[in-house]
Amino acid sequence: MGGDHTVAVLALSDEIVRGRGTVDDTVLADVRAAEVTDVEVAEIVGHLALNTLTNCLNNVAGTGNEWPLVTPRSHS
């Protein structure tokens, strides 16, 4: 698993989240070209779904944030 594999996995994850589950065929073609397996794709979808579910449940329950607030650095 090299750089192309990692780039493809991250691009797929980004596409799934931003597209709300809809993935463009070109992204899938890039994933296949990077030799990402069906099992890995299913695992990515599962992790993203679990993360989304957890976020929704925390929002409904009003769970407080346990992490300190981080402010972005400016790129000067």
C-alpha atoms as one frame of an Amber mdcrd trajectory, in Angstrom:
protein
   0.000   0.000   0.000   1.674   3.138  -1.221   0.914   6.787  -1.657  -1.585
   6.258  -4.485  -3.591   3.909  -2.280  -3.716   6.420   0.560  -4.643   9.296
  -1.750  -7.456   7.205  -3.271  -8.820   6.193   0.141  -8.823   9.803   1.336
 -10.433  11.027  -1.895 -13.137   8.362  -1.581 -13.790   9.304   2.047 -14.048
  12.974   1.124 -16.388  12.208  -1.785 -18.659  10.055   0.397 -18.939  12.703
   3.106 -19.322  15.738   0.847 -21.643  13.888  -1.530 -23.712  12.457   1.324
 -23.119   8.940   0.093 -23.084   9.697  -3.626 -19.762   8.895  -5.290 -18.759
   9.995  -8.773 -17.715   7.224 -11.156 -14.327   8.854 -11.737 -13.536   8.650
  -8.021 -14.476   4.977  -8.015 -12.306   4.417 -11.075  -9.373   6.063  -9.285
 -10.039   3.872  -6.240  -9.984   0.729  -8.395  -6.822   1.887 -10.185  -5.138
   2.314  -6.788  -6.076  -1.310  -5.978  -8.391  -0.448  -3.092 -10.358  -3.636
  -2.433 -14.123  -4.038  -2.047 -13.526  -4.932   1.590 -11.619  -1.682   2.140
 -14.380   0.331   0.452 -16.969  -1.330   2.701 -14.812  -0.615   5.744 -14.482
   3.057   4.768 -18.250   3.375   4.328 -18.832   1.637   7.657 -16.448   3.904
   9.555 -17.955   7.031   8.036 -21.491   5.822   8.786 -20.589   5.040  12.402
 -18.941   8.433  12.823 -22.001  10.187  11.369 -24.358   8.196  13.603 -22.276
   9.015  16.670 -22.281  12.722  15.791 -26.061  12.715  15.326 -26.638  10.934
  18.634 -24.323  13.346  20.441 -26.130  16.329  18.917 -29.545  14.990  19.952
 -28.326  14.111  23.449 -26.568  17.455  23.858 -23.286  15.775  24.747 -20.634
  18.331  25.609 -17.323  18.521  23.816 -14.545  16.970  25.900 -11.761  18.361
  23.711 -10.226  21.800  24.152 -11.187  24.433  21.598  -8.575  24.791  18.866
  -8.291  27.922  16.779  -6.771  27.683  13.292  -3.387  29.236  12.701  -3.095
  31.891  10.054  -0.775  31.169   7.143   1.172  34.381   6.873
